[in-house]
Amino acid sequence: QGERRVEVEFDAEPAIVIGYHKPTLGHPDDDVCDVIDAVLSDGLTSRLHQKLVREKRLAVSVGSDASHPGVRAPNLFVITATPLAPHTTAEVEAAIYEEVERLKQEPVSAQELEKVLNNLDADLVRGLRSNSGLASQLALYQALAGNWRYVLTSRDNVAKVTAAEVQRVAAQYFTRSNRTVAVLVKKSHSKSITAMSGNEVQP
């Protein structure tokens, strides 16, 4: 089965959304996806922001989400971007795939991985510092994972993620046959939703 693509006409600026199917909370690869999410789009020094926004100036914004639309069932790893005119969604899409392929081909450096893992842990700790934050997080994991202690298990699992696991998970899930691509285009007089062939952009 090949890539699935859809083009949506809307009264808004062009945008692209790329979704890769992945497992959900409780699966070991879900924790690795959280790390990949941070590598790609957490902060101004993240890979997608550096390449697409700062260096190539192809996009106004770019981001990722490791659990879209939620974690109760197998979900999507989603990458979203808004092109910087006059660049097109096709140019942005190709640049995103370059970074995705880089994850598969090159191990994340020890320095980059350490920085990402430290930031993820710091974010978690900050969220647990206040009474309200602690209560919110424990209630969330009790509801989603069936056990509030999962927040601690997940913290340990994320801390153990290796560069080799990042490569393996990227290679396993970030494939053409496992992705769905949606392109938002300026509204015209034709149909509002049009199926596309899926052959426009590789890989």
N, C-alpha and C positions, 0 to 999 in steps of 0.2 A: 504494500500500500504506500502511495506516495504522499508528498506534502499536500496539506489542505490550505487553500487560499480563499480569501473573500475580500472584495472591494466594497466599501461602504461610502456612499455619497452623503455628505452632510454639510451644513452651513457653518464650516469651521476650517481652521488651517489644517493642512495635511499632517498626518501622523501615521506611525506604524506600530503595531503590536505583534510580537513574536512569542508564541507560547509552546513550551516543550512539556509533554506529559511526564509526570514523575510520581513517585510514591509519597505518602503522607506521613504525618506524625507517628513516631514509633518505629519507622523503618530507618536503618542506619544511614542510608543514602540521603535521607531528608536533612540530617545534620550537616552533611557535606555540602548539600545545596545551599544551606544557610551561609556557609563559608564562601562558596562561589558567588553568591549574591553580594556579599561584602566586597570581595575582590573586584567585581565588575562595577559596582555603583555606589559604594559607601563613601561619600565625601568627595571633595574636590581633587584628591589624588588618586581616586579609583580609576581603573583602566578605561572604562567607557567614557567617563567624563574627560579624562586626559586626552584620549585619541579623537573622539568625535566632536567635543565642544571646544577644547583649548587648542589642540594641534591642527587638526584638519578643518575645523570650523564648518562642519557639516550639519551640526544640530544645535538647536537652541537649548534643548534639554534631553537627557537620557536617563533611564533608571531601570531597575529590575525588582522583581518580587518573587521570592522563593516559594510562596504558598498562596497562589491565586486560584479561586476566590476565597478559599478557606482551607481548614485542615481536617475537616471531619471525614473526608474521602480523598482518594487519589486526586491530585490537583495539577496545577501548571506552574512551571518556572517561566515567568513572563518578563520580557524585555520590551520597554516602550521608548519611543523617541519622537521628537518633533524636529523636522528639518529646518535648517536656517536658509531662507531664500537667498539665491535662486536654486539651491540644491534640492534634490528630489528624494522621495522616500526610497527609491531604488538605490541611490547612492548611499544613503544612511544604512539601509538593509545590508548592502554588501560590506560596509565597514564594520557592522556588528558581527557579521559572520567571520570576518578576519580575526576579531578578538575571541570569538567562540572557538575557532580553530586553534588559536594560540594556546588556549587553555588545555587543549588536547595534546598538542605537540611539544610544549615547553613546560617543564615543572615550574610551579610557582617558587620563586626564590625563598630561601629560609627567612630572609629579612622581611619580605612582603607578607609571608604567611604569619610570622610572629606578630607583625603589626596588626594584621586583620584579626587574629585570634585575641589579642589583647584588647582591641577596640570592642569586639563582640562581648567579651567578658565584662568590660567596664560598663557597657550599655546595660547589661543584665543587672549588675550590682547596683547601678544608679536607680534602676526601676524598682529595686527591692528595699531601698534605704528608708523610705517613709512608710508609715503604717498603712496609709491608703494604697501606696504602690505595692507593698507586700501582699495586702489582702486581695488586691485586684489580680496580681499575677498568680497567687495560689488558687484563687477561685477559677481563673481562666484555665489553668492546667488541670484542675479537678474536673471541670466540665468537659474539656476537650480530650484529655488523656485518661480520665478516670482515676487519676492519682495526682495529688498536688506535688508529691515528691518528684514527679517527672521533670520539674524545672531544674532540680539538682542533677538528675541523670543526664538531661540534655546538655547542661553546662559542662559536665565531665566529658561527654561524647564529642562536643564541639572542640574542646581543648586538645583532644587526641587526633584531630583530623590532620592527615599528612598530605604532602604535595602529590604523592602517588595516588592517593584516594581522590583528590581533586581531578587529576588527569583521567582516572578510570570512570568517575561519575560523568564528567563532561563528555567523554567518548561514548558512554553507554546511552545517555539520554539526549544529548544535544545533536541529534541527527536530523537529516532532511525528512526522513519518513516518519519521524516522531513529532513533527512540529506543525502548528497551525499559524498562518500568517494573516493578519487583518490589516488592510490599508485604508485609512480615512482620506477621502479626496473631496475637493470642493464640489458642492452640489451643482448639478447641471440639469438639463431637461430630460435626461434619460432615466432609466429605472434607478431606484434608490439603492438596490443591492444587486450586484452582478457577480456571478461566479467567475473565477479566473482559472487559467489553465495550470498554473503552478510552475511554469517553465521559465519565468522571467529572470529569476535570480538564483545563482548557485552559491555555495554547494548545497 
